[in-house]
């Protein structure tokens, strides 16, 4: 997940342990106060309870489990796009 303004994808302390989930929720609340959030899409594996709390606070949330059925096709399309771009790169 990319957090706008953080400049990072999942490699920050935001994602470490239970306190990391709380920091993500706080960040979403801060963003909600500054912007109109249309939807928060989440994997219920570690974020289910937090999503329920955000929903109770009026944030639109959508569950998106990272199952093999979803991730394999997405990863395949990403790989194909990378390879295709590499083939078009000047040498």
C-alpha angles and dihedrals in degrees: 000000000000117000112206112238094019095086091214143097113217098309097099131092087261087085101046116106130318093313087060091061090052091051091051090051091049090050091051089051091051090050090048089056091053103034141027104257110206097187144346112214114200145174108239093215094092104357104054098104092042090051091052090053092048090049090053087053091055101263114138108236131185125194115229111174115205095231126160089251090061103032101046094059091043092049091047092053091048091050091048091050092050093048092046091051091047089053090054095046116110114255 
